[in-house]
Amino acid sequence: MTTTSTLPAGITRADSHLADGREIHYYDTSGVVRNAVDRRPAEEQSPIGELRHNALLNDWVAVAAHRQTRTFMPPKELCPLCPTAADADTLLTEIPESDYEVVVFDNRFPSLTHPSSDFQLPHMHGLQSQHIEAAGKCEVVCFSSNHTGSFKELNESQVRVVLEAWRDRTAAMATHEHIQHVFPFENRGVEIGVTLPHPHGQIYGYSYLPIVTQQMLNAARAYFAANGSVLLDDIVAREIAAEIRIVARNSEWIAYVPFAARYPYEIHIAPLRSVALMTELDEAASKAFASVYLEVLRRLDAVFGVDMPYIAAWHQSPLREGHDVMRLHLQVTSIRRSPDKIKYLAGSESAMGAFISDVTPEQAAAQLREVVLP
């Protein structure tokens, strides 16, 4: 059974279930009816993994051994993220419909999933060895039904649909009491570790605060206590005043290389009227996002004339704290430092978390600005 809801910008969400019970959500602007049925036989869903406490760093590690069997770089004709052909009798994919604009569904091989009982993250002090369910939610976001495309090739109206899907799923995950933080992201390129070439991203709902989010929250709170203002707001004001690291901007968003960029090419994209969560973006900001983001991605690919591997990571406030000090921004990072060289995160970066950049932020920003776009 399919149910529908109306979202901002004339977007409709159709909700259904796959044969094994996982949720699937279609996001459309065309008013199409979504009633295709998943014709695959029902299979048992993946078991829930474990959360184990890393006492040395006071953070959590998800152990999900069942993910070893996940699909790895299939040929186009076997892609599970393509729509199911109307006359298909062999390949039935994760998407029962024969076409789609944007679709979101529960990951078949999740690192985190709904707990089997009431879940409460324990306060870990010392060396407790109890096994805790890897509670949370992992969803796949397909940006387009075009198997060979990429995000930068979407048009602005398509990006608006993707953004609304991100916003809508953030709101939906917030209704689960065990989820503390929502993280939409895209991995692009085999150098990053992508296992499915079809253009897609993911959304993780964590039952704990990831260590980077916790560090950002701690820094934001300390800055606010010392200065009485919001850290990211002041960072954006500094970049506007300096100008030298700005890559792109419009009336609602600014894209810049941060003063202490850790990667060879790193761009932060922030709304000029800051908000804590994606759900707080108004229509003006939502509509204006696409032009800046697409420009950033196209400039990034044009620096060396090759498709750059990147991670696009949305940082926002935790769901239940920090709204007064943390602010939403998108971080795009690439490990390519020259046309034929990759910046490997080896000893200093991986073992110590101490980054050493091979490119100055000002140099990277200048290269990105100097790109001549068609």
Order of alpha helices (4+ residues) and beta strands (2+ residues): beta-beta-beta-beta-beta-beta-beta-beta-alpha-beta-beta-alpha-alpha-beta-beta-beta-alpha-beta-beta-beta-beta-alpha
